[in-house]
Amino acid sequence: MSDAERIGDGLVRIGAMTEEQREEVLKIQNSGDDRMFGEIAVDLGYINDQAIMDYLDSKSF
C-alpha cells in the first residue's frame, strides 16, 4: 500500500465500496462538484462514517 493511495481506491480495497461506486463518485467530482470524495460517497449512501474510519484504520501500520 502506498502513502499516495487515494481514498476511493482504499475504500474499494477494504470492500467498503465497489469499483462502480468509486467511478460514479469520481464522475460527479469531475463534473465540477468540489466536495471531498468521502462526502459525496456518504451523500449517495455508498458508505457511512464507519467505512471512512475503517479505511483510516487500514492505513495505520
MOURGI-V904460 format. One record per backbone hydrogen bond with DSSP energy under -0.5 kcal/mol. NH is the residue of the N-H (numbers start at 0). CO is the residue of the C=O. If there is no record, write none. Layout:
nh->NH co->CO
nh->NH co->CO
This chain:
nh->4 co->1
nh->9 co->5
nh->10 co->6
nh->11 co->7
nh->12 co->8
nh->13 co->9
nh->14 co->11
nh->15 co->10
nh->16 co->10
nh->21 co->17
nh->22 co->18
nh->23 co->19
nh->24 co->20
nh->25 co->21
nh->26 co->22
nh->27 co->23
nh->28 co->24
nh->29 co->25
nh->30 co->26
nh->31 co->28
nh->32 co->27
nh->39 co->35
nh->40 co->36
nh->41 co->37
nh->42 co->38
nh->43 co->39
nh->44 co->41
nh->45 co->40
nh->46 co->40
nh->50 co->47
nh->51 co->47
nh->52 co->48
nh->53 co->49
nh->54 co->50
nh->55 co->51
nh->56 co->52
nh->57 co->53
nh->58 co->54
nh->58 co->55
nh->59 co->56
